[in-house]
């Protein structure tokens, strides 16, 4: 049985991921944006706990880290929360995963939600500080963060996952990928030991894929982390 945190777990892929982990007997702590997102009273008994905070706000991201830390060191953290068309793309999709990673005790496993759209993302990091980044940019950056952590943190496995274009509220009803397959890779990476590579993978439906070359470039990774450190005031190591 593992202790696992899933961010953005009130609906969609995050909710499906959290439910699958709970069904398998794991202790699941879910993150939701606000209390109103907990609409199903029957769900409360399924969770080890709930942490609440708006990942679009830096102070609330810090608050989520403090709340989560009360549960002790997690076996796995799944950075699922994300937005597509919003002025909060930068904070939710890259700043929040970065700050939570930096402030929380190092878990055994980290899983970051990416997207096939990361391949059209920009390496121009001025977009991050200027607040002009696109969804694709944010997903390139979070993929690079996942792979940077994989090479920097011995003892912690770190992977990025493309869940596919699935029919959630974000993906829309016409999305062509399988909804169940959309969360299975995250669950597998968070709980199984027979994963190859053991760290630093970019995955789609439990198969390793080749990500944007910049995500594996150590110079770009270092520049990204430096910008995130300066932007948030939170060092990674």
Order of alpha helices (4+ residues) and beta strands (2+ residues): beta-alpha-beta-beta-alpha-beta-alpha-beta-alpha-alpha-beta-alpha-beta-beta-alpha
